[in-house]
Amino acid sequence: MEVKRVPVESRTVETPIGPFIISLVREDLGGVYPGMRRYTVEIRHAEQCVYRYVINSYEQPPHTLFSTDEVAEIVFGRLAYDVAARPQHYTEALAPVHRALPGGTYDVVILQGSPRQFGSSATLAGWCADEASRQNRSAHIFSVHEMEIRPCSGCYVCYNQGICPIDDDMPVIIKAIETASLLIIATPVYTNTVPAGLKAVIDRGQALHARHTLLGRPSPGNGLLIAIAGRPGPEPFECTRSVTNAFMRNIGIHPAGEITIDRMDTRRDVRAIEGLEERVRTAVASLL
């Protein structure tokens, strides 16, 4: 997405350790959300960025004391004053402007959405990982209920630098999905949709959408949904399909396959369903 940048203000602050240049830039992100504006205050010294403050208009709830435009102007003025008062602070041990995402990269990422560590979804995820290994591809299963994944707070801070400010395990999942060629969701149906832990991951995927928007969208990978339900028929999967497909499309993944297994209340064990393991393995192999 092309972002229109408009310089708002710039100031040079002379100090005993040399000049600092402080700039305020407004960017139009209306292509992401209607009316979204982002303001960046940047401090440069010796041709290096030593500090950056970013705020967007969706961060500010209605009826706040100051508008986003006013906040940006206030921060610009206060930083100019602070740089003049203590310039050494901006050259000594400041936090990096950009943070790298932690975790590893894999060809296949599997989100195991059930809280039952040794249940049917875990078995299906295991078949997927094993088939990826057969295809000489790296794979990793994220059992999301075993991880600390907090709910999305709707703060929109991820649209400032492509990083979610919540400090938990989600950045590891984001980094893995970002570079995977195949994303697999193996999940049971809970009340016609996905379990709460997986839904938290889906909502927090908005940070990956923000990264793609701000940093450039990579070539999309493929997605495979494997869902199981206790009740018979297609109806239990309708909402699950809608939610997972929306998630995949939002983060640049093409929903390319689906396997649904019903009547698990009576079938009980996926390993006893004739031909199911082969169907799962064939779907994974074909998408790789």
N, C-alpha and C positions, 0 to 999 in steps of 0.2 A: 504494500500500500504506500502510495506517495504521500508524504506528509509535508504540508506547506509550513515553512518556518518564517516567522516575521520577527526581526530584531526589534525589541521594545526600548531597551536602554543599555548603555555601556558606560563604564567609568574606570579611569585609571587612578589607582591609589598609590602614591609614592610613600615608600617606607625605608628605614635604614638598611634593609636587606634587599632592596630593589623594588621595582614597580610590580603591582598586582593589577590584573585586568579583571573586572567583574562585569558580567553580561547577563541580561535578562532576555530570554527568547520565548515567544508564544508560538505554539504549534496547533494546527487544526486537525483534530482526530475525528471529525464528523463522519468520516468513512467507516469508523468502527461503531460509534454510538452517536446519535443525533446531538449536535451541539457540544460535543466533548472538546475541551481545550486543555492543553498541557503547557505548563510554564516551567522553564528550567533556568535556575540561577547558577552560573558557573564561575568559579574563581580560578584564574590561571596565573602561574608564576614560573618564570624561566622556561616558557613555552610548554609547560605541563599543567594539566588540570589537577589541582590539589584539593578541590572541594566542589560538590555538586548537590543542589537541592532541587527536587522535582515535585510538583503537585499538579493534579488535574481536577477539572471542574466536577467530575463525578464523585470525587472523594468528599466534597463538601455537601453535607445534608442541607435540605431547605431551611430557611429562617436562621442561618448562622449569623453571627455578629458581623463577620467580614466575608465578602465575596472572594472567590478564588483569585480574581484579578488583583484585589486589594491585598490579599495575603502575599502574593508574589511580590508586589511592590514593597510591602513592609519588610519581607525577608531580604530583598535586595538592599534596602537602605540600612538595615541592621548589620548585614554582613559587611557592607562597605565601612561602617563605623568600626566593627570588630577587627577587620583586617588592619585598619590604621592603628588600632590600640594595641594589638598583640600579633604582629605578622608572623612571629616564629611559630605560633600555634598551627599555622597552615602549611608549615614545611616539615613538621616533626611528628612522625608516627600517626598520621591520619589514616582512617579506614580507607580501603580501596574504593574507588568510584564504582567499579563493577565487581560483583561476586560470581565466582564460578559455581556451577551446580555440582554437588557431591554425587558419588555413586559411580556405577559402571555402565558400560554399553553392551548391548546384546542384539543379535539378529532377530530374536523372537522374545517378546515380552508377554507374559501370561498373568492376568489379574484373576486370582482365585477369590471369588466373592463370598464364599460361605464361611461362617464362623466355626463350622465343624471341621476341625483340622484333618480328620481322616474320613470325611464323608464322600459323597458321590462326586461333588465338584472337584475335590482334591484329586480323586482318581482320574477324572477327565483331564485335569491340568497336567497330571503326571504323564498320561499318554501323549499329550501334546509336546511336552518337553522332551520325552524320549524320542519321538519321531523327528523333532528338530535335530537332535543329536545324530540320528541315523542319516539325516541329510547334510551332515557336517556343518551345522549351524549352531551358534551359541544360543542358549535359552535361559531365561530366569523366571521363576514363579514368585510372584508377590502375593502372599496370603495376607490380604489387606486388613483383616481383623486382628492379626498379630502385630500390626504396626500402629504407631501413633499418628493418626490422620485426623486432624481437627476439622470441624465444618468450615466451609467458606463463610466469611463474615461480610462479603459484598462491599469491601472497602475500596476496590478498584485501584489499589496501589500498584498492582502488577502491571498496569498500563503506563507506569512511569519508567521502569527499567526492566520489565519482563521478569521480575522476581517477586514471588509471593512473600509478604513479610512474616507470615506465620512460621514459627520455629518448630517444625516437627519432621516427620519422615517423608513428606510428600515430594520435596525436591529430588529425592533419589528415584522416585517413580517417573517424574517428569523428564529427567535426563535420560532414563532408559527408553521411554516411549519416543522421545524426540529423535533418537537415532535408529530405532527398530524398523525393520522392513515388514514385520508382521506383529500385530497386536491381537491377542486372544483374550476374550472375556469368558471365563467359565463360572457360571453362577446358578444358584437356585432361584426360584421365583418366590418372593415373600410378598403376600398381599398384592398380587398382580404386578409387582415390580422387583427391583433389585434390593438386596439387604442394605441396611443403613450404612455399614462400613464402606461398601462399594459405592453407594450413592455419594458419600462424602468425597471419595476419590474423583468421581465423575464431576461433581461441582467444582472441586479444586482444579480440575483440568483447565479452567478458565485462565489460569496463569500461563499454561502452554499456548493457549490461543493468543494471549497477549504477547508472548515471546515471538510467535510467528508474525504477528501484526507489526511489531516494532523492529525486529531483527531480520525479518525475511523468512518466508515460508519454505522449508525444504521440500524435496520431492515427497509426496504423500505415500505412506505405506498402505498395506491392506489390513483389514480387520475381519476377525472371525468371532461370531457369537456362538457359544455352546451353553444352552439353558435347559434346566430340568425343572419340572413341576409335578406336584403330587396329583393334581386333578387331571382328568382326561380332556382331550380336545385342544384346539389352537387358542382358545380365548385367554388362558392364563399368560400367554407369551406376548400378547399385543402391546401392553404397556412396557414390558421389559425390552422388547424389540425397539420400540419408539425411543426409549431413554438411551439405550446403548448406541443406537445408530446416530442419534443427535450428538452424543458425546464424541463418537468417532469423527463425524463430519466437522465438529467444532475445532478439533485439534489436527485436522488435515489428514485423517485416516479414511480410506475408502472402505465402507462396509461391503466386503466381497464374499462372505459366506455365512451360513447359519445352520446349526444343528439343534433341534429342539427334541426333548425327550419328555413325554408326558406319562401319567399313570404311575408315578414313582411311589405313591402311597401303597400300591399293591405289588409293584415290581420289586421295590426295596433296594436291589443291588444292581448297579449299572453293569457290573462285570458279568451278570447273568443274561444280559440282553444280547441275543444272537446278532452278530455282525456289527455291533455298535463300535467296538474298538477299531475295527477296520475302517468304518466310516470316518471316525475322527482322524485316524492316521492319514487316510487318503486326502481329507480336506486340508490338513496341515501341509502335506507334501505338495499338493497342487498349488497352494498359495505361496509356497517358497520357490 
